[in-house]
Amino acid sequence: MTIREGEAVAADVTAGDMIFEPILEEGVFRFDCSANDRDAAFPSISFVDSKDRDMLITSHHVPSYIPTYQCLFGQQIVKLELPAGTSFYGTGEVSGQLERTGKRVFTWNTDAWGYGPGTTSLYQSHPWVLAVLPSGESLGILADTTRRCEIDLRNQSKVQFTALSSYPVITFGPFASPGAVLTSLSHAIGTVFMPPKWSLGYHQCRWSYESDNRVREITSTFREKKIPCDVVWMDIDYMDGFRCFTFDKDRFSDPKSLVDSLHQDGFKAIWMLDPGIKREEGYFVFDSGAKSDVWIKAADGTPFVGEVWPGPCVFPDFTQSKVRHWWAQLVHNFVSNGVDGIWNDMNEPAVFKSVTKTMPESNIHRGDDELGGVQNHSHYHNVYGMLMARSTYEGMKSANENKRPFVLTRAGFVGSQRYAATWTGDNLSNWDHLHMSISMVLQLGLSGQPLSGPDIGGFAGNATPKLFGRWMGIGAMFPFCRGHSEMDTNDHEPWSFGEECEEVCRLALKRRYRFLPHIYTLFYMAHKMGTLVASPTFFADPKDPRLRTLENSFLLGPLLVCASSMPHQESNDLQHVLPKGIWLSFDFDDAHRDLPVLFLQGGSIIPLGPPHQHVGEATLSDDLTLLVALNEHGTAKGILFEDDGDGYKYLEGEYLLTHYIAERESSLVTIRVHTEEGSWKRPKRRLHVMLLLGGGAMVDAWGMDGDTIQITLPSEDEVSKMVAGSEKKYNARLETCKCIPDVEEISSHKGVELSRTPIELKSGEWIAKVVPWIGGRIISMEHVPSVDPLYHSTLRKVGVDLMISKA
């Protein structure tokens, strides 16, 4: 029932329970303030098909929890109260703690160089909350609006969204587990694109490798030093005067020749493209765009011009299908230079010399009707980066239908995972950001984007050897694994910090390449079923409250990675909090104080491969290793997905998906193929089975893949001796390994020094705390609590909406 609140504001304020209708599948409900609000809602951009959000299904169930709403002064406030003891996660790309109770964020894609744990708007927007109830059952809540949205979790067990009216709220569940919620979410917003296998190797990047000769020097050093790597990146300085789709004639005179030589050495090349197009007659991209009328308009109807790297720039209006096609065609032609992947940066969109760091909200987009039609920039701001990534993805795919595109985007929205990977933006080279990177990667996965990672070592500032080595140890286990650093910092390649750090990086990356068969299988399952690649430790037992705030460990399927992100505490010194059940430790005779400790869950089998120098070295005849940990019932199971590693033949059945099982009878363990799918014949290769016994001890056997392999378990006394011997060997390795030396803080980039000294910008009665970086490229804002949502319309007038506090 709708309630009127006071005679004086009766015309402006309404409140009550939201109305609901079942959509999509069992357990999913759409909530609106009223039937009129349902009709007034804009189309969904987050859903794969907006019609799925509008189409009712037959269901005899009702929601377990019904939100309430309050509409006043054009704002729609939605509240949902859940049982005491509920834990909150998600909210997309956010800094700070893993469990989000007590936090408030604002979805407004922001160029946030030097962000910190209190920053409330980063590069991406996900108006989504994953609520894990005390029972372990879980509920997902999506505020399906592209507008600036406040997500307020400051009150225990209460969720509040505030955004401009009208928008629907979609709930998923409660379902039995948080994983089930994310699977259901994927049926709405889609799953991650299937990445080419090479993109799961290590990536080396810098702003910038200044010439093709420097690129060759970097890649040859990787091979000389036997440090695995698959990809090298070209930042903006490869361009001619920062003009997109061009190459500097002196420093990158023959990009095709460069890429050909990189391919011969097993490297792929990824190149940056920004949305800002230099306003310059005679520049073919500008001339073509002007002729086709593709630019975003200012309020007066002329093309908006904003300052970015090339100087005065215009910006494609990706909300129009004709503009997305125009951009895709440019990408199509660009790929002919040997481009293997494309990096979309600055696509919030970032604009220099602006307090808001973006274009005016009054700018006009002439969007397609299915996206929302003609609207001002405030409506499309949060989806601009996703639509650019979509255009880039489609252009790459059209250029070669036999290759899977790889696109990395900085800005994104719910659904961006359909087109692009992402990273956590311009982080800092310090221990706080190392620690925070784990939670940030996990939150993105919990919000539907499983393919992400940080700039390993930190983007801004100079990493110390120990920080870099520790970060590489952890980062090598993230879904996306890339080292990156900004200009005017010291070199940040794995060999740049001394031989001790170099060896840790080598060991860490060899680990990653051993795990690639497992990681690739996890991505196939994520692509097909919407499951996670990296998940919080509490996913192993959502009922266990001990696990819900753990931030120094995470899961890759049944593989538990436990790490230290503290400078004076090594991984082996931690008291690891393990989920209930059997968790068996192991390594590859590579234990090191600066590498994470690894555990495999009882009941699991994971596939391993050789530690190649790059993915292209792998062949189907390589030895396959199965790592096995039995559960309390003496059984284990696992899967391995194999295909060409690129292209789309897997969609036609050209793959091999093998389900392996292990069963114990008395002292005999039998390992065999249980079922298989796909048209591929099983490769003729050796199979190495490693059966974990605990304490790092194991027994193994060799055979041929596809054959039944049996292992006789040692007696209890023998196992005890093996465990003791394994632990002795482990401790000896830790004693003899070359530890990375503690070094005093490296001299910092000037911008990092400035980032510790906020200044205040005042406008009327409002204050914004900001941090200017030398050169004016970025303003990093320290966000302090905003006032009541009633005042949001007032705050927008000063240009620093939602980043201010009352003076």
N, C-alpha and C positions, 0 to 999 in steps of 0.2 A: 504494500500500500504506500502511495506517495504521501509525504508529510510536508505541510507548509510550515515554515519556521519564522513566525513573527509577521505582523501586519505590514511593518515598514519595508520589508524586503521580500514580501510574498511573491512578487513577480520575478525575482532574481534567484531565489534559493529554493531548491527542491532536494529532498533526501528520501531514502528508503532502501528496501532490499532490491537488488538487481533482478531482472527477469532472466530466465535461462531457457535454452533449447539445446538438445543434444546434436552434436555435429561429428563428422569425420569417422568416428568409431566408438565402440562402447567405452564409457568412462571419460569422454571428452565433452565439455560443455562450453557454450558461448553465453556470456552474460552481457546484457545491455541495461542502461538505466530505464529505458522504455521502448515501446515499439517504434515510436518516432525517432528515438536515438539510434535504434538499429538501422532504420532506413537512411539516416543521415551520415552514418559512418563511412569513411573513405575506404576504397578497396585495400585489400591486404597486399603488402609488398613482401612481407616475411613468408607467407604461405607460397608453396610451389604453384598452386592454383588458387587464386583468390575465391573462386566459386566454392571451394571446399569449406571455406569459413562461413559461407552464406547458405549452404545446402543442409537442410535438416535430415536427420536419420530417425528411424523408428527405434525407440528404446523405452523400456519400462523402468529404468533406473532414474533416480533423482540425485542431485549433487550431495555429497557429504557436507560440504561447506558452501555457504552462499554469501557472496560479498555484499556489502552495503555501499551506497554511493551518496555523495553530496555534490550538487552542482550549484556553483555560485560565481557570478562575474565571469562567465565563460570558461571556468575551470571545472573539470570533473575529478573529484577525489574519490578513489575507490579504496575501501578498507576490507581486510579479511583477517579474522581472528582465528587462530589455530590453537591446539592444545598446548598447555604449558610444557616446556621441555623440547619444543620444536627447534630444530637447527636450520639456518638459512644459508644457501649457497647460490651460485650463479651470478646474476647481474652483469654478466659479460666480462669485458676487459676492465678489470678494476685492480687497483693497488691495495696493499694492506693485507689484513688477515684473511684466512681461508673461510672461517665461519663468520657470516656477515652480520650477526645480531649486533646492534649498536651503531651500524653504519647507515649512511645516506649517500646516494649517488644521483647524478643527473645525466640523463642520456643526451649528450650534445657533443658530437664528434669534435675533438679539440686537439690541435697541434700542441702537445704537452711535453716539450723537451724538459728534462730534468724533473719529472714528476716525483712525488713522494708518496708515502703511505696515506697521507691525508687528502691527496688530490681527488676531486670528486667527478671530474669529467676527463676521460682519456680519448683515444683515437676512434673508439668503436662504441656502438650503442646496442645494448641488448636489454630491453625492458622486460626482463624475465627473472623469476625467482624459483629456485628449487627448494622446497621445504621438506625436510626429513623429520617425520613425526617421531615421538618417543618410541613407538612400536617398531620403527624401521620402515613402515609404510611411508610412501612419499607422494607429494603433490607438486605439480608444476603450474605456475601462474604466469601468463603472458599478457601484458598490456599491449594490445596490437595497435600501436600508434607510432607514426614516424616522427611525431613532434617531440620537442623537448619534454622530457618526462622525469619527474622526481620519484625515485624509489626510496622509500623511508622504512628502514628496518630498525629504528632506534628503540622501539618498544618491544619487549620480549614477546615472542610468538605472534606478532602482529605485522602484517604487510600493508603498506599504503602506497598507492600510485597517485600522482597528481599530474595532469596534463590538460591541454585544451580539449574541450568537448567537441564532438562526441567520439568515443572510441570503445570498442568491445574489449572485454577481458575473457581470455580462454583459459580454462583449467584442464589439466591432464591428470586424472586420478582422483583420489588416492589409489595407487597401485602398490603391489607387494614390495617393491624395491625402487631405489632411485634409478637404477638402470632401466627398469620397465617404463618409467616416466620419460626418460630420454629417447627410448625407442619409439614411444608414442609421439613425442614431439617431432621426431624425424619424419613421421608419416605426414605431418603438416608442413614443415619447413624444408624437408629434403635432407639428404645425407651428404657427407663430404664427397667431393669429386674423387674418382679413383686416381691417385697420384702415380706418375711414372716411377718405377722402382729407383731409378738413379736419384730422384729428388729426396729419397730417404737416407742418402749418404751424407757426408759432411760437406758443408758449404763454407767457402772462405770469401769474405767481403771486406771492403774498406771504402770510406769516403776520403779519397778515391785512389785507386791505382792509376797513376797519372799517364801511363802510356802502355801501348801493346808490349813493349819490351819489358816493362815492369811486371805486367801480367804473366808473361812467359817465365820471368825469373821466379815469381812466386810459385807457379805450378811446377816448374822443374825442381824447386827445392823440396816440395812435398814428396816427389818421387825419389829424390836422392836420399832423403832422410827417412823414407819408408813410413811416412805418416799418411794414413788413408784419407782420401779426399775425392769428391766427385764433381764439385761445382765451384767455379770462380765467378764473381759478380763484378759488374761494371756500374759504378755509381754515376752521378750526373755529369761528371767532368769528361766523359768520353764524347759528349756532344759538341757540336760547333756552337759555341756561345750559349749553351743551355737550351738550344732549340731541339725539341723532341723530334725523333725520326731522322736525325742527322748525326754525322760522325766528324770529329775534329780531323781535318785533312793532314795535320802534321803528326799528331800523337796516336791516332787510330786511323791510319790512312787506308788500310785494307782489312776491314773487319772480317770479311769472308775468309781470307787467308789465315787470319789469327784464329778464327774458330776451327778451321780445318786442322790446324796444327794442334789445337787444344784437344780436338776429338781423337787425334792419333795418340795422344798421351792419356786418354781416358777421362778427359774433363768435358763438362758441359759449361755453357756460357749463358749467363742471365744479365739482362740489360734493363736499365731504369727508364720508365716513361712517366712523366708528371702530367697533370691536366692543364697546367698553365701554358698557353701557346703564345709565343711572342707576337705582339701586334706590330707587324712589319711587312709592308708590301714588298713582294718579291720573294718572300719566304713561302714555299709551296704549300705548307700546311695551313698557314694563315689565309693565303689566297683561296685555297680550296674551301676552307670553312666559311669564309666571308661570302663566297659565291653561293654556297648551299644554305646560308643563314642558319648556322648551327650554334651560335653563341648564346649564353645566358644574357638576358636583358636587364639593364638597370630599370628603376621604376619609371623613368621617362621614355622607355622603349628603345634606347640606344644600347649597343653591346656594352656590358659591364667591363671595365678595365681595372685590373688590380695588379699590384706590384708583387712579382715573385722572382725567381732566380734570373730569368732573361731580361728583367725590367718590366715595363708595362705589358700585361698579358690579358688575353681573353680566354674564356673557359667554355668548353663544349657543354651543351645542355643534354646530358645523358638520359634525361627523363623522356626524350623523344626517340622513337624507334629509328627514325631516319638518321638521327645523329649517332646512335649506337652503331648503325650500319656503316656510316661514314668513318667512324673511328675504327671499326673492325676491319674495314678495307685497308686503312693505313697500316694496321697491325699485320694484316695478311701480307702486304708488300714488304714490310720491315723484316718479317721472318725469313725472307729469301737471303738475307745477309748471313744466315747461319745462326740465328737467334734460337736458343733452346728454351728460354723462359723469359718472362717479363715481370718487372718489379714496378708496381704502381705505388708511388710515394706521394706525399703532399696532397692527398685526395680527400681531405676532410670537407671541403677544400681549404688549404692554408693560403692565407694572403698576408703579405708583409705590411708593415706600417699601419696596422689596425689594432686597436685595443682588444677587439674580440677575436683577432687572429684569423678571421674568415671574412667572407663577403657580406654585404648588408642583407638583413633579413627581408628587406623590401624588394630585393631583386626578383625577377620574374622568370619562372620556368614554364615552358609551354608543353607540359607533360602529356603523354598519351592518356586517353580516357581510362584505360584499364589500370593506370597507376594513380590516378587522381585528378587528371586534367590540368588546366592552367592554375598554378598556385605560386605563392611567393616562396622565397628561399627557405623560410622557417619550416615549411612543410616538407621540403625535399632534402634539407641539409644532411640529415642523418643517413640517407640512403644514397647520397651522391657517390661515395666511394664504392659501394657495392655495385651500383649501376656501371661505373667505370670498369670495375673488375670484370663484370659480366661481358661488357663490350670487348675487352681485351681477350678474355677467354674464348669468346666466339670467333674473334679474328684469328687467334692462333689455331683453333680447331679447323677453321675453313682453309687455312694455309696448308695443312697436312692432316687429312682424315685418319692417317695411320699412326699418328703420334698423339699422345695425351698432352694437352696444354699444361704448363705449370705457370701459375700466376701467383705472385705474392702481393697482398694489398695491406696498406697501413690502416686505412679507414674501412669500417665495415658496419654491418647491421645484421639482425637476425636473418639467416638464410645465406650470408656471404660464403659459407663453406661449400655451397654448390659450385662456386667458381674459382675460389682462391684460398691459398694458405694465408696465414698472417703471422706477425711477430709482435712483441710487446712494446715496440716503439723505442724512443730515445731514452734508454735507461742510463744509469750512472755506474761507473766502475767503483762500486763499494760493496761492502758485505751486506748491508741492508737490502740492496737490490738483488744480490745473489739469492738471499733468503726469500725475498718476495717473488722471485721469478718462478719458484715452484708453485705457489698458490695461484699466480696469474695464469700459468699454463693450464692448471687444473680448472680454474673458473671458466676459461674459454671453452674447455671441453664440456663442462657442465652446462654450458649455454648453447651447445650445438656445434661448436667449432673445434674439432679434435686435432687439426693440423696447425700447431703453433709452437713457438719457442721464443726465447729472449735473444738479444744480442749477447752471445757468450763473451764474458770478460767485461761487458759494459760498453756502451757506445761513447759516453762522454767522460773524459778524464783518463788517467793512466792507471791501469791495473797493476798491482804488485804481482810478483811471480806466484805467491801462494794463492792469492785471490783468483788469478787466471787459471791455474792448474785445478783448483777445487771446483771452479765454475765449469771447466771442461769435463771434469769427472761426472758432474751432475747433468750438464747440458747434453752430453753424449747419449743420455738415456731419454731425452725429450723427443716428442714426435717429430718436430722440426729442429734441425741441428745446424746452427750457423754462427760463426764468429764474425763480429763486425765492430768497427770503431770509427770515430770521426777524425776529420783532418786536424792537424796541429797536435795530435797525441802521438805518443811513442808507437812504434810498430807493435801490433798485437797478433802476429802469427804465432803458432804453437812453439816455434823455436826462438822466439824473441825474448825469452825470460830466463835463459840459462838452461843447461843440460838437464837439470833435475826436473824442471817444469816441462821441458820438451818430452822427457820420458813418460811423465804422467799423462800428457796429452796423447802420446802414441798409444799407451796402454788403454786409455779411455776410448779412443776411436777404434782400436782393434776390437774392444768389447762391443761397440755399436755394430760393427760389421759382422761379428759373430751372430748377433741377435737379429740381423736383417731378415732372415726367413720368418722369424716370429713377428717382427714389427710389420712386415709387409702383409702377413696374414691378418694381423689386427686391423690394418687399414682396409683390407678386403671386407672383413666383417663389419667395420664401421660404415663402409660404402654401401653394403648390401642391407644391413639391419639397423643402422643407427646406433650401434654400440660405441663405447669409448675406446680410445687407444691408451691414453694415460688417465688414470682415475685416482681419486683420493683413497687413502688406505681404508677408510671406513666402508668403502664399497665391499670389502671382504666380509663385513659383518655390520650392517647398518643399525642393528639394535644396540651395539656396544658404544656407550657414550664416551669411553676412553679414547676412541679413535677419531671422534668427530672434529677435533681441533688440531690433529697432527699436521704439521707443516714441513717436516724434514724427511718425509717418506711419501712414496706414491707407488701405484701399481701399473704395470704394463701387462694386462691380462692377469695371470696368476703369478707373475714375477714381481716381487716386492723389492723396491730400491730404497735403501736407507742411507741417508747422507748427512754430513755435517755442513751447515752453512755458517758456522761460527769460526772466527779466525784462530782461536787458541784451543779448539776442541776438534780432534780428528775423528773420522767416522768410526774407527774401532774403539774409541773411548766412550761412545754414546751407549746409554741404556735403551736399546731399541724396544719400542712398544709394538708388540706383534699381535695381530688378530688371533682369536681363539682357533684352536686346531693345530695341525702339523705345518710347520714352516722350516724348511731345511736350507741351511746356508751352503754356499758354493762359490767358487771362483774358477779362474782359468790359469791357476798358478801365477796370478798377476796381482795378488793382494798388495795394497799400498795404503798408507795412512791417509792419503788425499783422494782416494777413490771410494765410491759408495760401497756399502756391504750389500750383498745380494742374497735373497731367499726365494725359494720356490715353494708354492703352496702344495700341501699333500693332496693327492688326487689329480695331479697335473702332469702333462707332457708338453714340452715346448721344443720346437725345431731350431737347430743351430747350423751355421755354415762356416766355412773357412774365413779367416780375417783378411779378405782381399784388400788390395790398395784402392780399388774402385769397383763399383757394381758390374761394370762391363767385363771384368776378369772372370766373373762367375760363369760356370757352365753346368749343364744338367748332369754331367758325369761327376761333379764334385762329390766328395764324401758328404753324406748327410748324418748329422748327429741328433739324437733324441735325448733330451735331459728329462729324467723321470723321477717323480717323487710320489710314492704311494700314500694313500690316506689310511685311516684307521681300519678300513675294510680290506686293505690290501689291493686296491685298484687305482688306476689312473687313466686319464684320457687327454687327448689333445688333437689339434688339427694343423695342417700345413696346406696353404694355398700356393699354387705355382701356375704361372702363365708366361707369356713373352716379356713381361715387365713393362710393356708399353703397348699402345694401340688398344683396339677394341674387340679383338677376336674372342676375348673371354666372354663377351656378351653372346657370342654364337656357340658357346660351349667348349671352346678351345682352351681348356685349362685342366688342372688336376687338383682336386680338393680331397685330401686324404685324412680320414679319421683314424688315429692310432689309439690302441688301448693296451693297458698292461694289467695283468691279473696274477695274483699270488695264490698258489695252492701249496700249503705246507711251506717248504723252503725253496720252492721253485717259482720264479717269476717269468711269465710268458708275455712277450711283447709282439704284437702283430697288427696288421691292417684290419680294421673293423669294417669300414665302408669307404667307398671312394666315389667321387662324382667327376664329371667332365669327360671329354673325348680324348684327352691326352693319354698316351700310353706311359706306363711307369718307366722312368729312365733306368738304365742299367747302371747302378752305382752302389758303392759300399754303404752300409748302414752301421753307425757306431752308437750303441746304446749305453748311456751313463746313468746308472741307478744310484740316486743319492741315499745315503744311510744316516746322515746327521753329522753335525760337527765338522762338515766339510769333507767327510769320507765318502767314498763311492766305490762301486764295483762296475765293471763294464764288460761288454761283449761286442764282437764284430759279426756281421753277416751281410747279406744282400737285401736291399730295400724291397719290400714285398714278401720276403720270407719270414717265417716265424722264428723269433730269437728267444732263447731261454737263458736265464741267469740263475745260478744256484746261490742263495743267500748264505753268507757266512754264519757261523754260530754266534750266539750272544757274546761269548768271550772274545771271539775273533773280531766282532764288530767293535767291541770296547777298545781293543788294541788298535784297530784301524782308526778309530776316532781320536784316540790319544796321539797316535802318530801324525794324523792330519793336523791336529791342533798345534803340535810341536813344530811341524813344518810351516804352518801359517804364521806362528809367532816368530819363527826364524826369518821368514821373508820380511815381516814388518821391521825386524831389528836391522836387517841388512839393506833394505831398500834405501835409496838416496832420497831423503826428505827434501822438499822444497824449502829453501832457507827463508826465515822471516826477514823481511826487508822493511825499513821504514817507509812511510807513505811516499810514493813517487810524486814529484812536483806535478801539480794539477793543472789542467787546462783552466785558463782564466775564467771561463764560463762557470766551471764548477765552483770556483772560489766565490763568484758573485752569487751563485744560487743559494748561499747560506745567509744572504743579507737581503731580506725582502724590503721593498719600499711600498708606500701607500699611494694609490691614485684616488683622489676624492672627486665626487660629483654630487653636489647637493648634500643631503644627509647620509650618503652612502659611501662606503670605503671598500676598495678592492685591494687586496694585498697581492702584489705581483713581483716577479723576479726577472729583470731584463738580462738577456745574454749579450755579451760583447758582439757588436756588429749588427744587432737588431734583428737577427733571424727569427728568434723565438721569444715569446714571453711565457715563462713557466709560472703558473698561478698557484698560490697556496690558498686552497679553498677553505673558507670558514663558514659556519652554519648560516644559511639564509633565513629570512623571516617567514612568516606565515604565507602560504601560497596565494592568499588574497592580494598580496603586494606584487606578485610576479609581473603583472602588466606594467606597474610603475617602474620596476627594476629594469625592464627591457629598454626603457628610454635612455638609460645611461650607458648602454652598450656592454655591460658586464653582467648580464643576467645570471643569477644562480651562483655567482662566484663572489658574493659580497656579504657583509654583515652590517647591521644597523649601528651607526656611530654612537 
